[in-house]
Amino acid sequence: MSLVWFITGANSGLGLLLSQIALAQGHTVIATARNASKFPQSLKDSTADLIEIEITAPADTITAAIDAAVVKHGRIDVLVNNAGFGHMGALEEVTEKEARYQFDVNVFGLLNFTKAVLPHMRKQKSGVVAQISSAVGLWAGQGAPIYAASKFAVEGMNEALALEVKGFGIRVHLVEPGIFRTDFLSEIAKGNHGQKVEGYLDINGMLAGYHGYQPGDPEKGAQRIYELVTGTGMAAGLEWDVRVPLGTDAWGMGKDKVKSLEETLEKMEAIAKSTDF
């Protein structure tokens, strides 16, 4: 069955690769970028419907874009919220403006695109929403607390959303990539390290040296997301969960989080239960 995909941030990384896979399989792809000039020639030469729109655009602008896409293509079967970025730096090094922009992109942008597409999916009683989260939405470490906080927000929002829309025939998945060899670290590698406070972990310098050596294969990651949505390949016959960790590192971070929670619950059982009436 040919599906209509709406993919934000489709000009690079997993969004671009997923767009190319879906197009190659005969699906319709509506691809967005913040600036039309950022679309690679491969997408410009394809049958993709290219839309220039900021992820931080006002909610009514985003709704209008989604509604227009439905009028043009008849439906939207799959929403992939891929657009986003990661602000690196210790909490004390992050300005309020930087923190708010991190949430505007990763949380409120994703929220507005999701809210805009849900009425159409409810009406057609089907749909898949794939939210590109991160392994740091499971387990936050040093160096990126604001980025982790934005992904924790995405995780909580969509854990609840998955339950809310299940009765309408809509699936919601939290895709949690580890570190993939995309352009995610490219700006850090160029030296955009922001302000520094002496004594904190130099996460920017550490990650800059890591660029080009990330363990995750983005082509395999995009293929797994495609299979997740379509129920093909490695996903054929599997009952997928809401959460989809991608990468050995992401899987390991999930295991570490589970272990940490189990240890905390065991340690705090008496204290927790002591507060009931």
C-alpha positions as CSV (number, residue, x, y, z in Angstrom):
1,M,0.0,0.0,0.0
2,S,1.4,3.4,-1.0
3,L,1.5,5.8,2.0
4,V,1.6,9.6,2.2
5,W,4.5,10.6,4.5
6,F,5.0,14.0,6.0
7,I,8.6,14.3,7.2
8,T,10.0,17.4,9.0
9,G,13.7,18.2,8.7
10,A,13.9,16.1,5.6
11,N,16.9,18.0,4.1
12,S,19.5,16.0,6.0
13,G,20.3,13.1,8.4
14,L,17.7,10.4,9.1
15,G,15.0,12.6,7.7
16,L,16.6,12.8,4.2
17,L,17.5,9.1,4.2
18,L,14.0,8.1,5.2
19,S,12.5,10.3,2.5
20,Q,14.7,8.7,-0.1
21,I,13.8,5.1,1.1
22,A,10.1,5.9,1.1
23,L,10.3,7.5,-2.4
24,A,12.2,4.5,-3.8
25,Q,9.4,2.2,-2.5
26,G,6.8,4.2,-4.4
27,H,5.4,6.2,-1.5
28,T,4.4,9.9,-1.6
29,V,6.7,12.1,0.5
30,I,6.0,15.6,1.7
31,A,9.3,16.9,2.9
32,T,10.0,20.1,4.9
33,A,13.1,22.2,5.6
34,R,13.5,25.6,7.2
35,N,14.8,26.9,3.9
36,A,14.2,25.6,0.4
37,S,17.8,26.1,-0.5
38,K,18.8,23.4,2.0
39,F,17.0,20.7,0.1
40,P,19.7,18.5,-1.7
41,Q,19.5,18.1,-5.4
42,S,18.4,14.5,-5.0
43,L,15.1,15.6,-3.4
44,K,14.7,18.5,-5.8
45,D,14.9,16.0,-8.7
46,S,12.5,13.6,-7.1
47,T,8.7,13.5,-6.9
48,A,8.8,14.7,-3.3
49,D,6.5,17.6,-2.4
50,L,9.0,20.1,-0.9
51,I,7.7,22.6,1.7
52,E,9.7,25.5,3.2
53,I,8.6,26.0,6.8
54,E,10.3,26.7,10.1
55,I,9.8,24.1,12.8
56,T,9.2,27.1,15.1
57,A,6.5,28.7,12.9
58,P,3.3,29.8,14.6
59,A,0.9,26.9,15.2
60,D,-1.7,28.3,12.7
61,T,1.0,28.4,10.0
62,I,1.9,24.8,10.7
63,T,-1.8,23.8,10.7
64,A,-2.4,25.5,7.4
65,A,0.6,23.7,5.9
66,I,-0.7,20.3,7.1
67,D,-4.3,21.1,5.9
68,A,-3.0,22.1,2.5
69,A,-1.0,18.9,2.2
70,V,-4.1,16.8,3.0
71,V,-6.1,18.8,0.3
72,K,-3.4,18.2,-2.2
73,H,-2.6,14.5,-1.5
74,G,-5.9,13.3,0.0
75,R,-4.5,12.1,3.4
76,I,-1.4,11.9,5.6
77,D,-0.6,8.4,6.7
78,V,2.7,9.0,8.4
79,L,4.1,11.9,10.3
80,V,7.8,11.8,11.1
81,N,8.9,14.6,13.4
82,N,12.6,14.6,12.6
83,A,13.6,18.3,12.8
84,G,15.5,19.2,15.9
85,F,19.0,19.9,17.3
86,G,21.0,19.4,20.4
87,H,22.4,22.2,22.6
88,M,25.5,21.2,24.3
89,G,26.9,22.6,27.5
90,A,26.6,22.4,31.3
91,L,23.5,23.9,32.8
92,E,25.3,26.9,34.2
93,E,26.7,27.6,30.7
94,V,23.3,27.7,29.0
95,T,21.5,31.1,28.6
96,E,17.8,31.4,29.1
97,K,17.4,32.3,25.4
98,E,19.3,29.2,24.3
99,A,17.2,27.0,26.6
100,R,13.9,28.4,25.3
101,Y,15.0,28.0,21.7
102,Q,15.9,24.4,22.4
103,F,12.4,23.7,23.7
104,D,10.8,25.8,20.9
105,V,12.4,23.5,18.3
106,N,12.4,20.1,19.9
107,V,9.2,20.3,22.0
108,F,6.8,23.0,20.8
109,G,7.6,22.5,17.1
110,L,7.0,18.8,17.4
111,L,3.9,19.4,19.4
112,N,2.4,21.8,16.8
113,F,3.0,19.5,13.8
114,T,1.6,16.6,15.8
115,K,-1.5,18.5,16.9
116,A,-2.1,19.7,13.3
117,V,-2.0,16.1,11.8
118,L,-4.0,14.3,14.5
119,P,-7.5,15.5,13.4
120,H,-6.9,14.1,9.9
121,M,-5.6,10.8,11.3
122,R,-8.6,10.5,13.6
123,K,-11.0,11.2,10.8
124,Q,-9.4,8.4,8.6
125,K,-9.1,6.2,11.7
126,S,-5.5,5.3,10.9
127,G,-2.0,6.8,11.0
128,V,1.5,6.5,12.4
129,V,3.4,9.2,14.2
130,A,7.1,8.6,14.6
131,Q,8.7,11.1,16.9
132,I,12.5,11.2,16.6
133,S,13.6,11.4,20.2
134,S,17.0,10.4,21.5
135,A,18.7,8.0,23.7
136,V,19.3,10.9,26.1
137,G,15.6,11.0,26.5
138,L,16.0,7.8,28.4
139,W,19.3,8.4,30.3
140,A,20.8,11.9,30.7
141,G,24.5,12.3,31.3
142,Q,26.8,15.2,31.8
143,G,27.1,17.9,29.2
144,A,23.7,18.3,27.6
145,P,21.0,18.9,30.3
146,I,18.8,21.2,28.3
147,Y,18.9,18.9,25.2
148,A,18.1,15.9,27.5
149,A,15.3,17.9,29.2
150,S,13.7,18.6,25.8
151,K,13.9,15.0,24.8
152,F,12.5,13.9,28.3
153,A,9.6,16.2,27.5
154,V,9.1,14.5,24.1
155,E,9.2,11.1,25.8
156,G,6.5,12.0,28.4
157,M,4.3,13.8,26.0
158,N,4.2,10.9,23.5
159,E,4.0,8.1,26.1
160,A,0.7,9.6,27.1
161,L,-0.3,10.4,23.5
162,A,0.2,6.8,22.4
163,L,-2.5,5.8,24.9
164,E,-4.8,8.7,24.0
165,V,-4.9,7.9,20.2
166,K,-4.7,4.1,20.2
167,G,-8.5,3.9,20.1
168,F,-8.5,5.9,16.8
169,G,-6.2,3.4,15.1
170,I,-3.2,5.7,15.4
171,R,0.2,4.4,16.4
172,V,2.8,6.6,18.2
173,H,6.4,5.6,18.3
174,L,9.3,7.2,20.1
175,V,12.4,6.5,18.0
176,E,15.5,6.9,20.3
177,P,18.7,7.0,18.3
178,G,22.1,6.8,19.9
179,I,24.9,8.6,18.2
180,F,24.6,8.2,14.4
181,R,27.1,9.3,11.8
182,T,25.0,12.2,10.5
183,D,25.7,16.0,10.6
184,F,24.3,16.2,14.1
185,L,27.8,17.0,15.5
186,S,29.0,19.0,12.5
187,E,28.4,22.4,14.1
188,I,30.2,21.3,17.2
189,A,33.1,20.0,15.1
190,K,33.3,23.4,13.4
191,G,34.0,25.0,16.8
192,N,30.6,26.5,17.9
193,H,31.3,25.8,21.6
194,G,29.5,28.7,23.2
195,Q,30.4,30.1,26.6
196,K,32.5,28.0,29.0
197,V,32.7,27.8,32.8
198,E,35.9,26.4,34.1
199,G,35.7,23.0,35.8
200,Y,32.8,21.5,33.8
201,L,33.1,18.6,31.4
202,D,34.1,20.0,27.9
203,I,31.3,18.1,26.1
204,N,31.7,20.2,23.0
205,G,35.4,19.5,22.6
206,M,34.8,15.8,23.4
207,L,32.1,15.5,20.8
208,A,33.9,17.5,18.2
209,G,36.6,14.9,18.2
210,Y,34.0,12.2,17.9
211,H,32.5,13.6,14.7
212,G,33.0,11.1,11.9
213,Y,33.5,8.2,14.3
214,Q,29.9,7.8,15.5
215,P,29.0,4.1,15.8
216,G,25.5,4.4,14.3
217,D,24.9,3.8,10.6
218,P,22.3,6.3,9.5
219,E,21.2,4.3,6.5
220,K,20.5,1.3,8.7
221,G,18.7,3.5,11.2
222,A,16.5,5.0,8.5
223,Q,15.7,1.6,7.1
224,R,14.6,0.4,10.6
225,I,12.3,3.4,10.9
226,Y,10.8,2.6,7.5
227,E,10.3,-1.0,8.5
228,L,8.8,0.1,11.8
229,V,6.2,2.2,10.0
230,T,5.4,-0.3,7.2
231,G,5.7,-3.6,9.2
232,T,8.3,-4.9,6.8
233,G,11.8,-6.3,7.0
234,M,13.0,-6.8,10.6
235,A,9.7,-5.4,11.8
236,A,7.5,-7.9,10.0
237,G,5.4,-9.9,12.5
238,L,6.8,-8.0,15.5
239,E,4.6,-6.3,18.0
240,W,6.5,-3.0,18.3
241,D,6.5,-1.1,21.5
242,V,6.1,2.7,21.8
243,R,9.8,3.1,22.4
244,V,12.3,2.1,19.6
245,P,15.9,2.4,20.7
246,L,18.3,2.5,17.7
247,G,22.0,1.6,18.2
248,T,23.9,-0.5,20.6
249,D,24.7,2.6,22.6
250,A,21.0,3.5,22.9
251,W,20.1,0.0,23.9
252,G,22.8,0.0,26.6
253,M,21.6,3.4,27.9
254,G,18.1,2.0,28.2
255,K,19.4,-1.0,30.1
256,D,21.4,1.2,32.4
257,K,18.3,3.4,33.1
258,V,16.2,0.3,34.0
259,K,18.9,-1.0,36.3
260,S,19.2,2.4,38.0
261,L,15.4,2.7,38.5
262,E,15.3,-0.8,40.0
263,E,18.1,0.0,42.4
264,T,16.4,3.2,43.4
265,L,13.0,1.6,43.9
266,E,14.4,-1.1,46.1
267,K,16.4,1.3,48.2
268,M,13.5,3.8,48.6
269,E,10.6,1.3,49.1
270,A,10.3,1.8,52.8
271,I,10.5,5.6,52.6
272,A,8.0,5.7,49.7
273,K,5.4,3.5,51.4
274,S,5.8,5.4,54.7
275,T,4.0,8.5,53.4
276,D,0.5,6.9,52.8
277,F,-2.4,7.6,55.2
